[in-house]
Amino acid sequence: MIKYLEMTDKEDSLQDNLYADLIFAAAKTGNVSFLHGYIDSGYCVNVKHEHSGYTPLHIACAYGHIDFVKSLFEIGNADPWILDNNERYAIDLATEQDFRDIIGLLRDEMYGCDPIAEFVRKFGPRPI
């Protein structure tokens, strides 16, 4: 699909809108392979949906696609500090659905890794 779009002579704005629609659909379904092609084509993953203000990160968090979320950070340089039109971060959407792995990942991306929390996560609580 990406190769076809790159070969067409359509207006850039139409192509960009189509790419935006496709990346939102990929985030909703967790299609990591499309994400790789999208990024390889030079598109930004921090694009906001015109009506909701969601980014692909918001959508992937709302649907629980942790591999997509990881890829957004690892290869896409996603920004977890973008607010949607209701002034919610992606972490808020993950919290509403209680996707704890995604919440932890977002917390680490937003605030940095807490070494004590990381130790407890790996080894469990230890008596003092």
SVG drawing of the C-alpha trace seen along z (x, -y; Angstrom):
<svg xmlns="http://www.w3.org/2000/svg" viewBox="-14 -20 32 31">
<polyline fill="none" stroke="black" stroke-width="0.4" points="0.0,0.0 2.8,-2.4 4.7,-1.7 1.5,-2.4 0.9,-5.7 4.5,-6.8 4.1,-6.1 0.9,-8.0 1.0,-11.6 -1.8,-12.8 -1.5,-16.1 0.7,-15.9 -2.0,-17.0 -4.4,-14.3 -1.6,-11.7 -0.7,-13.0 -4.4,-12.8 -4.6,-9.2 -1.3,-8.3 -2.7,-9.9 -5.9,-7.8 -3.9,-4.7 -1.6,-5.2 -4.6,-5.7 -6.1,-2.4 -2.8,-0.7 -2.7,-2.0 -6.2,-0.7 -5.4,2.7 -1.8,2.9 -0.2,3.2 3.4,2.8 4.7,3.7 2.7,0.8 4.1,-1.5 7.6,-0.6 6.8,-1.4 5.1,-4.6 8.2,-5.8 10.6,-4.6 8.6,-6.8 9.5,-9.8 6.2,-10.5 5.8,-11.8 4.1,-9.6 3.0,-12.6 0.3,-13.5 -3.0,-14.5 -6.5,-13.4 -8.4,-16.5 -11.5,-15.7 -10.3,-14.0 -6.8,-15.3 -5.6,-11.7 -2.2,-10.7 -1.4,-7.1 0.0,-6.7 -3.4,-7.7 -5.1,-5.1 -2.7,-2.3 -2.9,-2.9 -6.7,-2.9 -6.8,0.4 -4.0,2.0 -1.4,2.6 1.8,2.6 4.0,3.7 2.8,0.8 3.4,-1.5 6.9,-0.2 7.6,-0.6 6.3,-4.2 8.9,-5.0 11.8,-2.9 11.7,-3.9 9.1,-6.7 10.2,-9.1 6.6,-9.4 5.8,-12.3 3.8,-11.1 3.1,-14.7 0.7,-15.5 -2.9,-16.3 -6.0,-15.3 -8.9,-17.7 -10.2,-16.7 -6.9,-17.5 -6.0,-13.9 -2.6,-12.2 -2.2,-8.8 -1.5,-7.5 -5.0,-8.6 -6.5,-6.4 -4.4,-3.4 -5.4,-4.1 -9.1,-4.1 -8.7,-0.6 -6.4,0.6 -3.6,1.6 -0.9,1.8 2.0,2.8 1.3,-0.2 0.9,-2.5 4.3,-1.4 5.9,-1.9 4.4,-5.4 5.3,-6.4 8.9,-5.4 8.9,-7.4 7.3,-10.4 9.2,-10.6 12.2,-8.3 12.8,-5.0 12.6,-4.8 15.5,-2.5 13.7,-1.4 10.5,-0.6 12.5,1.3 14.2,3.3 10.8,4.1 9.4,5.0 12.2,7.5 12.9,9.0 9.8,8.2 9.7,6.2 12.6,6.9 12.5,6.4 14.8,3.7"/>
</svg>
